[in-house]
Amino acid sequence: MNSWGGYGINQINQLSNTHMASVIYRESDDETLIKASLSGDRLAFTEIVNRYSNMVARTVKGMIGDSMVAEDVGQEVFIKLFSSLKHFRGESKLSTYIHRIAVNLTLNEIKKTKRISQPSLSDERDSLRQMQVSGDDQIERNETKELVEKALQMLEPKYRSVIVMRMLHGYDTRETAEALGLPTGTVLSRLSRAQEQMRNILKKL
């Protein structure tokens, strides 16, 4: 898809940086932004983009790495959000709804290209440190980080998505299940399996 309503990709980028949206809607809750967006207020949707763009970037890059592809998927997330916003019933938080779109589009991209890219880890993934070898030396920490990156690269996307949601974003089991559209039992089993695989992979690296 190359357009979003009356917007092209360049217009979306411009709107996402519009200071006016933040000035007008900075104090507005998500429900207000959704209603205003659906009524045709472009600045309201711009504020949604501003508010959740970093979250989407972390999710997408956490699954396919920091690349132009990740940027394209990130833009596609908000294009998809705009076109589907009228179907949002408020049964979950808007952030959860956006997460679900981001994960689904990212998984589609992985399937389409049959590529499992090396994730770009940030300091936010310190919650994975129980799987890492502890050490205060910077070199040792860097080596450990590289090992974790390799281990994540070797996980199947369905397991990586759970790791990203639970470990990167700190979502609980219920929120992760809502975002991924999975039963809570499936999330728990995938998380357990992912952690087990990570430990086994790390032992061999």
Secondary structure, 3 states (H helix, E strand, C coil): CCEECCEEHHHHHHHHCCHHHHHHHCCCCHHHHHHHHHCCCHHHHHHHHHHHHHHHHHHHHHHHCCCHHHHHHHHHHHHHHHHHHHHCCCCCCHHHHHHHHHHHHHHHHHHHHCCCCCCCCCHHHHHHHHHCCCCCCHHHHHHHHHHHHHHHHCCCHHHHHHHHHHHHCCCCHHHHHHHHCCCHHHHHHHHHHHHHHHHHHHHHC
